[in-house]
Amino acid sequence: MPRVTDNLPEKPAPIESEMANSGARSPASSSPTGLLVLSFLAVYLLWGGTFFAMRVGVESFPPLILAGMRHFSVGLVLYPLLRWKTGIRPTPQQWKTAGITGLLLLCVGNGGVCWAEQTVPSGIAALLVATVTLWMVIVDWLRPGGDRPSARILFGIAMGFAGMAILIGPARLGLSGRIDPSGAGVLIAASLAWACGSLYSKHGALPTSPMLGVAMQGLCGGAALWVTAFFGGEMGRFHPTAAPPRAWMAVGYLIVFGSCIGFTAYLYILKESTAARVGTYAFVNPIVALIVGWVLGAEALSARTLLAAAVILTAVVLVITASRAERGCGCFAGSRQSVACVACRSNRSSKKLYLFDR
């Protein structure tokens, strides 16, 4: 899963980890503008392309094994390297947070997206994953002590659910058949799991190195995916030597461009740009995913899909662009204290990052 929030969507947007540098930095950084633009393009295009890469991957690999190869490989490579480079020794509490968030974000969230893309086109999967932003607001509202969203945000949430209803509603709506209900249900559950995992990691402890936290979550989530795949009978359908080069290229894309380069670019723009601009990936990624699926995968852009895209993306924009007064802080999504907030939490020195990994 778009990667709101592989295609949510990115880490959902989004995996939460702690910032290595606690000093507040001005959005108008001295970093070269060209590098910032390239970093935005990387997040927009590379994360938007992960949904199609997953669709290609599940043609040859069982879905949970595909996700497991991606995330466990990232953790296996990065964890020892970052342990050596940073000298940080994670505590049991930090491993607990990494285990729970890895299970929710990567196993249920991203694994669910891979499973659903066996029957759901990649562009439509990206649209449903974009609703992570809406789920995060709802879950944060329903938790003990949560804040009630403003009327504008509630209207955006209602629009988002209307968009989902268009995609999975009456069979002949928009002169085209609806998407597979089972796949759509798994995508909705995956988005909800991502929202719950993001909220849990908001209060959990992770190392001060963001990439080390990602590596720990990759190890835990990747291991959970392999175990689930084993008990789900996927090992009998795993034939790596029979997979065509196209499938291995998809795996490589997910590991190198989706997880490593995409996440590095995301961390860079978080430090060098404003939270509102960073939040634009939540609705740019699904648009990119729709175009990539249409151009490279011959996925149909029916009237139903275009209508649902317009409704869902408008809902996401309404939520992430809510005014300061509606939120009670400077964040770009959610209720009074957004779960996707970067700017206000940085100002309070809580040093949190939020990512919808794709």
N, C-alpha and C positions, 0 to 999 in steps of 0.2 A: 503494500500500500504505500501514493501518493500517497506521495508521497503528494488535505489539507493536510497541518497538517500534514517509493518506491516507490507507483505511482503510486500521500498523501500524501509529501507527500511525498515526502520529502521528508526527514524526519524528517508530521507531524513530525512535520513538520514535521506535534510534530513529534526525539529522545531527549530527555532532560539531563543535563549534567551541569557541573559547576564551573564558573569561569576561572581561568588561571590568573587573570589579572584583575584585581579588585578596584583599581583606580578608574574613576569615571572618565570617559573620553568624549570629547566633543564630536558630534556627527560630522562637523566640517573638519575632517582629519587632514593631516598633511600628506597622506598617502596619495600616490598618483591616481588621477581620475580614470585613466585608461585601465588600470588594474581593477578598480572598483567596478567599472562597466563590464569587464570580462568576467568578474566574479558573479555579477547579477545574471549575465547571460548563461554562465555555467549552471547556476541554480535553476533558472527558468528552463533551459533546454535539456540539460543532462537529467535532471529529476523528472521532467516531463516525458523523457524518453524511456524511463525505467518501466513504465507500464507496458509499453510494447515489447520491451526486452523480456519481461516476465511472460507475456503471451507467447513469444517465440520459445522461451525456455520450457514451458509446460507442454509443448508439442512433443518433446523428447524425454523430459525428465518428470518423474512424479512431483507434484507441486510442493509438498512439504520438504522433500529432499532438495529441490531447487533452492528454496529459501534457506534451508539448513546449510547447504554448501556456501551460499553467499555470506551469511552472517557469521558462521563458525570460522570460516577462512579469515575474515577480517579480524576477528578476535584473536585467532591463533597467531597471526602475524604481528598485529599491533601490540598485544599485551606484553610479551617479553621485551619488545623494543622500547616501549614507553616506560615500563618498570625500570629498565636500565637507564634510560635518558633522564627521567624525572626523579628517580630515587624514592618514589612514593610506594609505601607498602599498604595496600587497602586493608581496612579494618573489617571484622565480621559484619558490622552494621552496614558498611558500604557494599559488601557482597550480598547482603540480604536485599538491599534496595536494587542492586543490579539484577539479582535473580528474579524478583517480582516484576520489575519493569521490563526485563528481557522477555519474560513469559508473556506479559500482556501486549507489549509493543511489537515484538518480533515474531514470537510464536503464534499468538492468536491474531494479532493485527496484520503483519506482513505475510505470515503463512496463510491467513484467510484470504488475502487478496490474490495470492498465487493460486490457491485452490479454486477461487471463483472464476479466474480468468481461463479456466478450462472451457467454460460455457459463455462467459460474458465478454464482449469486445473490450479491448484495453481502454479505449476512450471513454466508454460508459463506466467502466470500473473507476477511472480517475474522477469522473463526476460524482459518483457515490462516495468515494473516499474524501472528496472535498467537504463533505458534511461533517467531518471530524471537528471542524471549527464550531459547528452548531452543537454537536454532542458535548463538547467541552463546557460550553456555557450551561447546558442543561444539567450535567453532572455536578458542576460546581455550584449551581443553584440548589440542587436537592441534597447536597452533603450537609451535615450538621454545621450550623453557623454560616451557611452560604448566603449570598446576597441575591435578591430578586432582580433579574435583568430589567432594563427600561422597556417602555412600550415599543420603541423602535427596534430593539434587539429581539423582543418577542415576536414582532411582526416578521423580522428576518428569519427567525426559526420556523415560523409557520410557513413562510414561502419555501424554505428548504424542504420541508416535509411535503409540500405540494409538488415540488419538483420531483421528489422521489416517487410520489404517487403517479406522476405522469409516466415515469419510466417503467413502473411495474404494474400499472393500472389495467383498464380494459384492453383486451387483446388487439382491437382494431383502431385504437386511438391514434390519430396522426397518420392513418393509412399505412401503418406498419405494425408488425407483431411486437408484443412486449418482450422484454428480456427474460431470461430464465429466472423464475422465482427463487429457486434454490440458490443460485449464484448471487442474486440480489440480496437475499436474506443473509448469506454469509458475509457479504461486503458491509452490510449495515452492522452486523455483529462485530466485525473486525474494526470498524470505525469507532464503535462504542468502547471496545476493549482498548483501543489506542487512547481514547479520551480518558478512560479510567487509569491507564498506566501513566499518562502524562500528569494527571492530578496526584497520583501516589508519589511520583518522583519529585513533584513540587515540594513535598514535605520530607523526602528521604535524603539520606546522606550519600554523596558520591565524592570521589576524589577531586582535588582542586584542578587537576588536569582534565579538560573536557574530552580529549581523545582517549585518555586512559579509561574514563567512564564508559565511553562508547565501546572500547575493546572488551571491558568486563561484561557489558550488556550483550555484546555479540557472542561471547563465549557461552553465557547462560542461556540466551534465547536460541542460539544455534544448537546447543546441546538438547534443549527441550524439543526443537523441531525434529532432530534426528531420532530421539526417543519416540516421539509421537508417530513419525513415519514408520518406525520399526513395528510398533504395535498396531498401526493402521494398515499393515500389509504392503506398504510401498516398496520395501526392499526387494520383493520378488519381481517388481516391474522396473527396477533400476539397472540399466544396462549401459554403463558409461562408454564402453568401447563401440557400441552401436550408434551412439549419438552423432549426428552430422556436425560438421564444422560450424554451421549456423547456430546450433544450440550452444556449443561451447563459447562462441563469440558473445551470445546473450549473457551467459554466466560471467564471462570476463567483463562485459559492460557493467553489469550490476555491481560487481566487486570493485572495479577500478574507478569507473566514472560515477556510478550511483552512490557508492558508500564513501570511497576515499576522496576523490577530487570534489564531488558534489558537496560533501560535508565540510571539507576544508574551505571551499568557497563560501559556504553558508556562515561558518564561524567568522570569516573575514568581513563579510558585509554586515554582520551583527555588530562588529566593533567599529566599522567605518561609516555606517549609514544610520538613518533614523529607523525606529521601530516600524513606523507606518509604511515606509518604503520596503523594508524587509518583508512585511506581511503580504505584499502583493503577490508573492509566489503562490499563496494559497488559491488564488483564482487564475493565475497565469499557467500553472502546471497542467490543470485539466484542459485548457485550450490547446496547449502544445500537444498533450496526449491525444486529443481528438484528431488534430491535424496529422500527427505522425501515424496513428492507426489508419487514417484514411489514405494517406499517401503510400506508406510502405506495406500496410497490411490489407489494403482494399476493404477496410471496414466501412460499412454504409453510414452515411450521415442523413438519417431519415428526418422527416418533419418532427416526429416524436422526440428524437434525440436533440435536435436543435432547440426545440421549445423547452425541454427539460434543462438543457444547458443554460439557456437564458435565465430561467427561473432560479435554478440552484446557485449559479454564479452571482446573480443579483442579491440573493439572500446572504451569501458569504461576504459580499462587499458591504452590505448594510451592517453586518455584525462587526467586521474588522475596522470599519471606518466610523463607528459610533463616536459621538463627540465626547470631549473631556468631561463635560458635566454629567453625561449619561453614564460614564464609567466610574467617575470619582477619582481617576488617575490619568496618567499620560499614556496608558497602554492602548493597543490597537484592536483588541478583541475581548469578548467576554462581558462580564458584568462589572460591578464596582471595582473588583480587584481581579483583573483578568488572569487566567491561567496561562495565556500566551504572551504575557507582558514581559518585555525586555527592559525598556527604558526606566519605568518606575521602580522595578526591583533593583536595577543597577544603582539607581540613586539612593536606595535604602541600604546599599551595600550587602544585599543578600546574595549577590553574585550568581544569579541563576540564568541558565539558557534553556530555551525550549525549542525542540526540533521535531517536525513531522518527517521522519526519515522516509525516503522513497526506495 
